[in-house]
């Protein structure tokens, strides 16, 4: 059954957030170029940084806060704030075009996690090794989510799409923004919404013991919704060099990975014995409750695009 009071909160939040999110996510305004111009510095000193990338990093940092808060509940004396520092510095370096080698950045995090466990984990409820593993793995996952979400605005993801809507070329034609990023995020959220509504109203067969509310009917509906959104979007913004079937294929990939991300977040919350990661978003819970699917979908989609573009070259 659908909680009507909760549904009203969801719809009210969506009605206010969707238009604002669309403007930010699709914007081609380069914040870095604007800053360089105001500072009187030469253009091209740093790569273009778009509002959507800043929003993505802010969302991931909020998700990191929620994860560290859950981890801190059983480890009150800690230095988990070092995870924020690592994610912020590595993400900032990536945005500025100075991405450190994975060996260096992950090695630095390993040292940080070991330092945190050995110096602050004397009375850790989970034991030092488990504490270190939870801190390291959670931070790595969120760091990957941050880099993948900001990389939606770059190749190879951008190589798959053409945001110029070529059928509109002619008098009065104008270039649109990053509609491909909007499409990817919309497909992910539509997968979540379809799974929720169909599962709540028609679902009878449980899908996973990780989350008892998940049903096979809801899962199928989510997969269909993601595939339908990307199939339609692909018609308008696809790169003409790639086949029409690629759109539905990306939709299926999103439909599968979005639900895998949702189950991963459910597994994390179940481990920490919490229902919602927080209550920052009305009707949805926390960042990890609302954006869990996107945090998992973005890295997988980036890997798929990287492999496909090289295979098709």
Backbone torsions as a table, in degrees:
resi	resn	phi	psi	omega
1	UNK	NA	142.9	179.5
2	UNK	-86.2	130.7	175.7
3	UNK	-75.0	109.5	-173.5
4	UNK	-65.6	-39.5	179.1
5	UNK	-64.3	-41.3	178.5
6	UNK	-67.2	-37.3	179.1
7	UNK	-62.7	-40.3	178.5
8	UNK	-61.9	-40.5	178.1
9	UNK	-64.8	-42.1	179.2
10	UNK	-60.2	-47.0	-176.9
11	UNK	-67.8	-39.1	179.4
12	UNK	-64.7	-43.0	178.6
13	UNK	-65.0	-44.0	-179.7
14	UNK	-62.2	-41.4	-179.5
15	UNK	-61.3	-34.2	179.4
16	UNK	-85.3	-35.7	-172.5
17	UNK	-83.0	-34.3	-173.4
18	UNK	-60.9	-49.4	179.7
19	UNK	-61.6	-40.8	179.6
20	UNK	-65.7	-44.9	-179.4
21	UNK	-62.5	-39.5	-179.5
22	UNK	-61.0	-44.8	-179.4
23	UNK	-62.9	-44.4	-177.5
24	UNK	-69.2	-47.4	-174.3
25	UNK	-67.7	-38.5	-176.0
26	UNK	-87.0	-8.1	-173.9
27	UNK	-62.4	137.4	174.9
28	UNK	-99.2	5.4	178.1
29	UNK	-65.0	123.1	178.8
30	UNK	-89.4	110.3	179.6
31	UNK	-65.8	-38.4	-178.9
32	UNK	-67.1	-40.8	178.8
33	UNK	-64.7	-39.8	178.4
34	UNK	-64.4	-41.7	179.7
35	UNK	-64.7	-41.7	178.8
36	UNK	-63.1	-38.7	179.6
37	UNK	-65.9	-41.9	179.5
38	UNK	-67.3	-31.6	-180.0
39	UNK	-86.2	-4.3	179.9
40	UNK	72.8	23.8	-179.5
41	UNK	-96.6	155.8	-178.3
42	UNK	-66.3	142.6	179.0
43	UNK	-65.6	151.1	177.5
44	UNK	85.4	3.6	178.7
45	UNK	-63.5	-37.8	175.0
46	UNK	-129.7	156.9	179.2
47	UNK	-63.5	162.9	175.4
48	UNK	-64.6	133.2	175.6
49	UNK	-120.7	122.9	-172.5
50	UNK	-103.4	156.7	179.9
51	UNK	-54.1	-37.8	179.6
52	UNK	-61.7	-34.4	178.9
53	UNK	-69.6	-40.4	177.0
54	UNK	-63.8	-42.7	178.1
55	UNK	-61.3	-43.5	-179.9
56	UNK	-60.4	-44.8	179.7
57	UNK	-64.2	-40.5	179.1
58	UNK	-63.5	-41.0	179.5
59	UNK	-64.1	-43.3	-179.8
60	UNK	-65.2	-39.2	178.6
61	UNK	-64.6	-36.5	175.1
62	UNK	-66.4	-39.5	175.7
63	UNK	-63.5	-36.2	176.8
64	UNK	-63.8	-40.7	177.1
65	UNK	-58.0	-44.2	-179.4
66	UNK	-64.5	-42.8	-179.7
67	UNK	-64.7	-46.3	-179.2
68	UNK	-65.4	-31.0	177.4
69	UNK	-66.5	-42.2	177.0
70	UNK	-64.4	-41.8	179.7
71	UNK	-67.7	-34.2	-178.2
72	UNK	-73.1	-21.6	-178.0
73	UNK	-58.6	-33.1	179.6
74	UNK	-104.2	0.1	-179.3
75	UNK	-140.0	71.3	-169.7
76	UNK	-66.1	-33.3	175.2
77	UNK	-92.5	110.9	-173.5
78	UNK	-157.1	172.3	173.0
79	UNK	-129.9	40.9	-178.4
80	UNK	-65.7	-15.2	176.7
81	UNK	-60.7	-18.6	176.8
82	UNK	-63.7	-24.8	176.2
83	UNK	-64.6	-39.5	176.4
84	UNK	-60.7	-43.9	-177.2
85	UNK	-61.1	-45.3	-179.1
86	UNK	-62.2	-47.6	-178.9
87	UNK	-63.5	-44.2	-178.2
88	UNK	-64.7	-46.3	-177.4
89	UNK	-66.4	-44.1	-180.0
90	UNK	-67.4	-37.7	179.0
91	UNK	-69.4	-41.8	178.6
92	UNK	-63.5	-41.7	178.0
93	UNK	-62.1	-39.5	179.0
94	UNK	-64.9	-45.2	179.9
95	UNK	-63.4	-33.1	-178.3
96	UNK	-86.7	2.4	176.5
97	UNK	82.8	22.1	179.7
98	UNK	-126.3	52.0	-177.2
99	UNK	-63.5	121.9	178.4
100	UNK	-72.7	152.1	176.2
101	UNK	-57.7	145.3	-178.8
102	UNK	-57.5	-36.9	179.2
103	UNK	-60.5	-39.6	-179.0
104	UNK	-71.8	-49.4	-176.2
105	UNK	-68.1	-43.9	179.9
106	UNK	-70.8	-34.2	175.8
107	UNK	-63.9	-39.6	177.9
108	UNK	-63.5	-41.3	179.0
109	UNK	-66.2	-36.9	178.2
110	UNK	-61.9	-42.1	177.3
111	UNK	-64.2	-42.5	179.2
112	UNK	-61.1	-45.6	-178.9
113	UNK	-64.0	-40.7	178.9
114	UNK	-65.9	-43.5	177.6
115	UNK	-58.5	-46.5	-178.0
116	UNK	-62.2	-44.2	-176.6
117	UNK	-68.2	-41.9	-174.5
118	UNK	-77.8	-31.0	-177.1
119	UNK	-95.5	-22.8	-177.6
120	UNK	-118.1	-5.9	-173.0
121	UNK	-103.3	29.5	-177.4
122	UNK	-61.6	-36.7	-178.5
123	UNK	-115.6	32.1	-176.7
124	UNK	-63.0	132.5	-179.4
125	UNK	-63.7	-36.6	-176.2
126	UNK	-88.9	-6.0	-171.9
127	UNK	88.9	153.3	-174.4
128	UNK	-63.7	-41.3	-177.0
129	UNK	-66.4	-45.1	179.2
130	UNK	-65.7	-39.8	177.9
131	UNK	-60.0	-47.2	-179.7
132	UNK	-64.0	-40.3	-179.6
133	UNK	-64.8	-44.3	179.8
134	UNK	-64.3	-40.6	179.3
135	UNK	-67.4	-47.5	-177.1
136	UNK	-65.5	-51.5	-176.1
137	UNK	-64.1	-42.1	179.4
138	UNK	-64.0	-40.7	-179.6
139	UNK	-69.1	-40.3	177.7
140	UNK	-62.1	-45.4	179.3
141	UNK	-59.2	-46.7	-179.4
142	UNK	-68.9	-33.9	175.6
143	UNK	-65.4	-41.4	176.9
144	UNK	-63.8	-40.0	177.9
145	UNK	-61.4	-42.2	-179.8
146	UNK	-62.8	-48.2	-177.9
147	UNK	-67.0	-37.9	-179.1
148	UNK	-68.9	-39.8	179.2
149	UNK	-66.4	-41.8	178.4
150	UNK	-70.2	-28.3	179.7
151	UNK	-78.1	-4.6	173.3
152	UNK	-61.1	-22.2	-177.9
153	UNK	-90.4	7.0	-176.8
154	UNK	-129.9	176.1	170.7
155	UNK	-68.9	149.7	6.4
156	UNK	-88.0	-7.9	-179.1
157	UNK	-58.0	-47.6	-178.0
158	UNK	-65.4	-20.3	178.4
159	UNK	-69.4	-22.8	-177.6
160	UNK	-81.2	-21.0	-170.5
161	UNK	-119.0	165.5	174.0
162	UNK	-135.6	103.4	-173.7
163	UNK	-80.6	4.9	-172.8
164	UNK	-89.3	0.8	176.8
165	UNK	46.7	67.8	-170.7
166	UNK	-58.0	-22.9	-179.1
167	UNK	-71.7	-11.3	179.8
168	UNK	-96.6	-0.8	-176.8
169	UNK	-63.3	142.2	-178.2
170	UNK	140.3	-163.5	179.5
171	UNK	-57.2	130.4	178.9
172	UNK	81.2	2.9	-179.1
173	UNK	-67.4	140.4	174.1
174	UNK	-137.2	149.1	178.8
175	UNK	-77.3	129.7	178.1
176	UNK	-83.6	176.6	-179.7
177	UNK	-85.7	-153.3	-177.4
178	UNK	-79.9	74.4	-178.6
179	UNK	-69.7	-24.6	178.4
180	UNK	-67.2	-39.3	177.4
181	UNK	-65.8	-41.0	176.9
182	UNK	-60.0	-43.1	-179.2
183	UNK	-63.8	-43.0	-179.5
184	UNK	-62.7	-46.0	-179.2
185	UNK	-67.8	-40.3	178.7
186	UNK	-62.7	-43.7	179.3
187	UNK	-61.5	-39.9	179.6
188	UNK	-65.5	-46.4	-178.8
189	UNK	-71.2	-33.9	176.7
190	UNK	-67.0	-33.7	174.6
191	UNK	-61.1	-47.8	178.2
192	UNK	-59.6	-47.7	-175.3
193	UNK	-66.0	-44.2	179.9
194	UNK	-63.8	-41.5	178.7
195	UNK	-63.4	-38.8	-178.8
196	UNK	-68.1	-51.2	-174.8
197	UNK	-70.1	-45.6	179.9
198	UNK	-68.5	-41.4	178.5
199	UNK	-63.4	-36.9	-178.4
200	UNK	-73.9	-29.4	-175.3
201	UNK	-101.4	-36.2	-174.7
202	UNK	-118.3	-10.7	-174.7
203	UNK	-66.8	130.3	178.9
204	UNK	-128.6	-22.3	-175.3
205	UNK	-109.5	115.6	-178.0
206	UNK	-64.7	141.8	-173.7
207	UNK	-97.7	-40.1	-175.8
208	UNK	-151.3	142.2	177.4
209	UNK	-71.2	-18.1	179.3
210	UNK	-63.5	-40.1	179.4
211	UNK	-134.6	100.6	-174.9
212	UNK	-58.6	-22.9	-178.4
213	UNK	-80.3	-12.4	179.4
214	UNK	-76.8	134.5	179.9
215	UNK	-125.9	159.5	177.9
216	UNK	-63.8	-40.9	179.7
217	UNK	-60.6	-44.1	178.5
218	UNK	-65.2	-40.6	179.9
219	UNK	-62.5	-43.1	178.5
220	UNK	-64.6	-42.1	179.2
221	UNK	-62.1	-41.3	178.0
222	UNK	-62.8	-41.8	178.6
223	UNK	-63.4	-42.8	179.2
224	UNK	-64.5	-42.5	-178.4
225	UNK	-62.9	-46.9	180.0
226	UNK	-63.0	-41.2	179.6
227	UNK	-65.7	-41.1	179.9
228	UNK	-64.9	-44.3	-179.6
229	UNK	-61.4	-47.7	-177.7
230	UNK	-71.7	-31.3	177.8
231	UNK	-63.6	-44.2	179.2
232	UNK	-69.8	-45.9	-179.2
233	UNK	-61.1	-38.0	-177.2
234	UNK	-63.2	-31.6	179.4
235	UNK	-60.2	-36.9	-173.7
236	UNK	-94.0	-29.7	-172.4
237	UNK	-125.0	20.2	179.7
238	UNK	-77.8	152.9	170.5
239	UNK	-75.1	120.8	-174.0
240	UNK	-58.3	-18.7	-178.6
241	UNK	-75.9	-11.5	-178.0
242	UNK	-108.0	148.6	-174.1
243	UNK	-67.9	157.2	-178.1
244	UNK	-65.0	-27.6	-177.9
245	UNK	-69.0	-16.7	-177.7
246	UNK	-65.5	-32.3	179.2
247	UNK	-60.4	-55.7	175.9
248	UNK	-58.9	-34.2	179.4
249	UNK	-63.9	-42.4	176.9
250	UNK	-64.8	-37.8	177.9
251	UNK	-61.5	-42.8	178.0
252	UNK	-63.6	-43.2	179.2
253	UNK	-60.0	-43.4	177.9
254	UNK	-64.9	-43.2	-178.9
255	UNK	-61.0	-36.4	-179.9
256	UNK	-77.1	-48.7	-175.0
257	UNK	-72.4	-30.6	177.4
258	UNK	-62.2	-41.9	-180.0
259	UNK	-73.6	-30.9	174.7
260	UNK	-65.4	-40.4	177.6
261	UNK	-64.6	-37.9	178.4
262	UNK	-64.3	-41.2	178.5
263	UNK	-67.9	-36.3	178.3
264	UNK	-62.4	-45.0	178.4
265	UNK	-63.9	-38.4	177.4
266	UNK	-63.2	-39.2	178.2
267	UNK	-63.6	-41.3	178.5
268	UNK	-63.8	-47.6	-178.4
269	UNK	-65.7	-37.1	177.9
270	UNK	-64.7	-38.7	179.4
271	UNK	-62.2	-40.6	-178.7
272	UNK	-90.0	2.6	175.8
273	UNK	60.9	47.0	175.2
274	UNK	-128.2	148.7	178.6
275	UNK	-83.5	-46.0	178.4
276	UNK	-124.9	146.0	-179.6
277	UNK	-65.1	-33.5	175.0
278	UNK	-168.5	-168.1	178.6
279	UNK	-128.3	34.4	-174.9
280	UNK	-73.3	-26.4	-178.6
281	UNK	-112.1	115.9	-178.0
282	UNK	-56.1	126.3	176.6
283	UNK	82.7	-11.5	-176.7
284	UNK	-115.6	-26.3	-174.9
285	UNK	103.7	-124.1	-177.4
286	UNK	-112.2	-174.9	178.1
287	UNK	-61.0	-43.7	-179.7
288	UNK	-70.3	-17.1	175.0
289	UNK	-83.2	-35.0	-174.8
290	UNK	-94.1	-37.4	-173.6
291	UNK	-106.3	9.2	-178.8
292	UNK	-57.0	-42.2	-179.6
293	UNK	-63.2	-42.7	-178.2
294	UNK	-67.9	-35.9	178.6
295	UNK	-62.2	-28.7	179.9
296	UNK	-92.0	-36.1	-177.8
297	UNK	-67.1	-43.3	-175.2
298	UNK	-58.1	-48.4	178.7
299	UNK	-63.2	-40.7	-179.3
300	UNK	-67.0	-41.1	179.1
301	UNK	-65.7	-38.1	176.9
302	UNK	-62.8	-43.8	178.6
303	UNK	-63.2	-42.2	178.4
304	UNK	-60.9	-46.8	-179.4
305	UNK	-62.5	-41.5	-179.9
306	UNK	-61.0	-43.8	-179.9
307	UNK	-71.1	-42.9	-176.2
308	UNK	-66.5	-45.1	-178.6
309	UNK	-61.1	-39.6	178.6
310	UNK	-71.1	-35.8	178.0
311	UNK	-68.5	-37.7	-176.7
312	UNK	-82.3	-11.4	-177.4
313	UNK	-66.2	NA	NA
